[in-house]
Amino acid sequence: MVFISLYICLLCAKTTLQEFGTPVDTCLSANESNEKENDCEMSNTKERTFICIKPDAVQRGLIGNIIERFEQRGYKLVAMKMMKASKSHLEIHYQELQGKPFFKSLVDYMSSGPVVAMVWEGLDVVKQGRQMLGATNPLNSMPGTIRGDFSIQTGRNIVHGSDSLSSAEREIAHWFKPDELCEWNSATATWVYE
């Protein structure tokens, strides 16, 4: 039990807030002011996030492993499609990175093969999903995270996840039409949520 608690604290200690940024602390230390909200606590907000399995993960046969992680956590899949995204579609998706030196190679890489675009639903799924993915640089990702277990380099970090609610809303609308989002009730919901 101590190991599990320590592991959860370690997972929460370092995470990345931007797809190609550097790891930043998201949890407050015990010495910080009690007036600040501790980001390690799960909210009661049911929300949706966009997760995209990148071409390297598709080629390596990791689609099932990534989906399994989200399902085992208790999140509900409400949309999924496999597609080869066009460069123009990806340029819009990554528009916030347009001035970065790696932008062209990122778009080239993401358009080099099929991706699996997904929408997951559940409590605090945007933040928790990012923690499940691990740091953008896989070398900074903890074992047990998707990137920590399956990738080595930032340029081949196997999966994208929305970094905020507003990003999730924008990305979901960009990748999916409203009628592609499947509203359904999971039979296991009462076993996941109080």
N, C-alpha and C positions, 0 to 999 in steps of 0.2 A: 504494500500500500504506500509506503514511503517512497519507493522507486517511482510509482505512478504519479504521485503528487509532485515529486521533483521533476519528472519528465514533463509534466504539464506546465510547470513554471518555466522550465527551460524553453519549451516551445513558444511560450507567450513572451519571453524576454527579448527575442530578436525576430523581427519580421520586416518585410519590405512594403512600403506604401506606394511605390511607383514601379511600373513594369521594368524599367531599366535604370533604377536608382540604386542607392546604397542602403544597406540595412540600417534601420533606425530603431531606437528603443520605443516600444509602444506601451509598456507597463511602467507604472510608477514604483519607485523604491519605497521601502518603509519609512525612509527619512523625509520624503517629500510631503508637502502639506496635505492634510486630510480634507482640505477644501476642494481639491481636485478629484475628479471622478477616476476610479481605477479602471483602466481600459481592459483589464484582464477579466472582468466580470461580464457574463453574457447578458445582453439586453433581452427584453420580452417582445422585441419587434420581429414579426414574421415578414420576411422580405424575399426578394429574388436577386440572384446574381448571375452574371454571364461567365461561363467557363469555356475556353476553347483549347482543345487538344491540338497541339501543333504538329506539323508534318513529321518531325523526328520521332515523336511518340507513336504516330500512326505507323510509320515504317518499322518501328521496333516492336509493334504488337502490344502496346501498353494501354490501349483504349479500355479494355475490360478492367485492368488494375485501377485505373483512375476513376472510372465509374463506380467500381466496388468501394473505394474509399469514401465517396460521398454517400452512397447508399448505406454503408455500415455505420456512418456517423448519424444517420437518421434523416438525411435530407431527401427531398422528393424531386425527381426529375420531371419537369413539366414541358420541356421541348428539347429536341435533339435532331441534328441533321449532319450528314457527312457531305462535304462539298469541296470543290477546288475554288478558293476565293480569288477573284480578279485583283490585279494590282490597284485598280482604282477603288475597289471596295476596301482594301487594306489601307490605302492611303487615308481614307476617311476614318477608318477605325483607329489608326495610330496618328491622327492629325496633331495631337499634342506633342508628338516627338519629331515633327517635321523639320526642325532646325538642327537636330542632332546629327553628328557625323555617321552614325550607324543606321540612319533611317532607310536609305536605299537598300542596303544589304538585308535589313529586317524585312522590308516589303518583298524583296526577291526571295528570301528564304521562306516566308509565309505563303507565297504563291507557288512554291516549287512542288507542292504535292497536296493531297487532300488534308483537310482539317475536320475536326468534329466539334461543331458549335453546340453548346448546351445551355439550358437555363435550369438552375436549381432553386428550390424554394425551401425555406425553413427559418427558424429563429436565428437571427444574427448571422445569416449565411454569408453575407459579404465579408465581414471581418473574419469569421471562423474559417471560411473557405480560403482566404488568403493565408491564414496560419497553417491550414492543412497543406497548401502548396509549398510553403517554405519561402526562403529568401530568393529574390530574383537571381542572384549569383548562387548556384547550387553548392558551391564550396562553403558558403555561409549558412547553408540549410542544415537543420538538425536531422539526425537519423529519425526515421518515422514520418517525416514529411514526404510528400510526393517527390519534390525535387531532390531532397536529401537522399532518398532511396534510389532514384532512377536517373539522375543526370549529373554532369560534371562541369559543363561550361555554360556561361550566361547566354551565349549565342545559340545554344541547343538546350534550353531549359524546359522543354516538353509541354508546357501548359501556360495559358494566360488566364488570369482571373481579375474581375473588376476590382478596383481599389477603393471604391466608395459607392454609396447608394446612387448618386447622380451619374457616375460612370456606368454603373450597372443598368440604369434606366436607358441611358443613351445607347449603350452597346446592344442591349436586348432589342431595342427598336431598330437598330441598324442591321442586325442579323436575322431578325424574325418578324414576320407579319403578325398582327394580333391574333388571327385565326390559327396560327401555328402553335400557340401556347395552349397546352391542354390542361383544362381545369378538371381535377379529379380528387377523390378522397382516398387516402391511403388506409388500408385496413390495419396497418401497424401504428398509425398516428397516436393512438391512446397508449401505446407501449413506449413511445418516444417522448411525448409531451404530457405534462400533468394537466 
